[in-house]
Amino acid sequence: MRIALVDYGAGNLTSVKKAFAHLGADLVVPSSPRDLDGADAVVVPGVGHFQATRSLSAEWRAAIRASLDRGRPLLGICVGMQWLYEGSTEAPDCEGLGVIPGRCTRLTGGTEHLKVPHVGWNTLAMPRPSSLLDGVPAEASVYFTHSYAGPVNTATAASTEYGERFAAVVEQDLVMGLQFHPEKSGATGLRILDNFLRRVAALAAPAV
């Protein structure tokens, strides 16, 4: 089982790689879109400005979509999750992958005028079952650091409140995303990554 971790110059690859390696995953960092052909899943991490996703060229986008078409799961983390949407007001001229409906917008802090960016631990509200969140207790806490977030919609598997409610986890068929940093979220984060690997393994297993 090979997991392709896409490096487009905006990912905190080291910490994400350590978390997956701790769980026994076989990780590769593809040097070209063609390298996704042999991967059992694709992970797109990311920190910082949405503009960085511009480095995910048409060739990368086509390869990632082709991987999905072959039945390979896709996981986006932080800015990588935001990229799964149609775009973000942080960089209006930069399109997202568009596999999750809606656009990401800047957090307002709500009527409480909470400080933005949203940094620190916050709880998850889980409105429906999700393979990513299997075994994760209600109101589990995870670690966030971001200023922009995706809207709550039918793809939302968990949401979080910070002056307003936003999508913290999305799961729609083979497309999955985490707005928080699982590699910084202790046992809960590792459980979620392990759930992802279990989903990948189940799909990669040969039919009996």
ZIMO-V315635 format. One record per pair of residues at least 24 apart in sequence whose ideal C-beta (glycine too) atoms are under 6 Angstrom apart, sorted by the first residue. I is the first residue (numbers start at 0). J is the second residue. D is the distance in whole Angstrom. If there is no record, write none. Layout:
i=I j=J d=D
i=I j=J d=D
//
This chain:
i=0 j=39 d=5
i=0 j=200 d=6
i=0 j=203 d=5
i=1 j=25 d=5
i=1 j=27 d=6
i=1 j=38 d=5
i=1 j=39 d=5
i=2 j=26 d=5
i=2 j=40 d=5
i=2 j=42 d=6
i=3 j=27 d=6
i=3 j=29 d=5
i=3 j=35 d=5
i=3 j=38 d=4
i=3 j=41 d=5
i=4 j=28 d=5
i=4 j=42 d=5
i=5 j=43 d=5
i=7 j=54 d=4
i=7 j=55 d=5
i=8 j=54 d=5
i=9 j=45 d=5
i=9 j=47 d=5
i=9 j=51 d=3
i=10 j=44 d=4
i=10 j=45 d=5
i=11 j=46 d=5
i=14 j=182 d=5
i=15 j=44 d=5
i=15 j=182 d=5
i=18 j=182 d=4
i=18 j=192 d=6
i=22 j=192 d=6
i=22 j=193 d=5
i=22 j=196 d=6
i=24 j=196 d=6
i=32 j=58 d=5
i=32 j=59 d=5
i=32 j=62 d=4
i=35 j=62 d=5
i=35 j=66 d=5
i=39 j=199 d=5
i=39 j=203 d=4
i=40 j=71 d=5
i=40 j=72 d=5
i=40 j=199 d=4
i=41 j=66 d=5
i=41 j=73 d=5
i=42 j=74 d=5
i=43 j=75 d=5
i=43 j=79 d=4
i=44 j=76 d=4
i=44 j=79 d=5
i=45 j=77 d=5
i=45 j=78 d=3
i=45 j=79 d=4
i=46 j=77 d=6
i=49 j=87 d=4
i=49 j=89 d=4
i=49 j=90 d=4
i=50 j=90 d=4
i=50 j=93 d=6
i=52 j=82 d=5
i=53 j=93 d=5
i=67 j=173 d=6
i=72 j=173 d=5
i=72 j=198 d=6
i=72 j=199 d=5
i=73 j=174 d=5
i=74 j=175 d=5
i=74 j=195 d=6
i=75 j=176 d=4
i=76 j=177 d=5
i=80 j=176 d=3
i=80 j=177 d=6
i=80 j=178 d=5
i=83 j=176 d=5
i=84 j=149 d=5
i=87 j=147 d=6
i=89 j=147 d=5
i=98 j=174 d=5
i=99 j=154 d=5
i=99 j=169 d=6
i=100 j=152 d=6
i=101 j=150 d=4
i=101 j=152 d=6
i=103 j=147 d=5
i=103 j=149 d=5
i=105 j=146 d=6
i=105 j=147 d=5
i=106 j=146 d=6
i=106 j=148 d=6
i=108 j=162 d=4
i=109 j=162 d=3
i=109 j=163 d=5
i=111 j=162 d=6
i=113 j=162 d=4
i=115 j=146 d=5
i=116 j=145 d=6
i=116 j=146 d=4
i=117 j=143 d=5
i=117 j=145 d=6
i=117 j=161 d=5
i=118 j=144 d=5
i=121 j=159 d=5
i=123 j=157 d=4
i=123 j=167 d=6
i=124 j=158 d=5
i=125 j=157 d=5
i=129 j=156 d=4
i=129 j=170 d=5
i=130 j=198 d=5
i=131 j=170 d=5
i=131 j=175 d=6
i=131 j=191 d=6
i=131 j=194 d=5
i=133 j=194 d=5
i=135 j=190 d=6
i=139 j=187 d=5
i=141 j=179 d=4
i=141 j=184 d=4
i=141 j=187 d=6
i=142 j=179 d=6
i=142 j=180 d=5
i=142 j=183 d=4
i=142 j=184 d=5
i=143 j=179 d=5
i=148 j=178 d=6
//
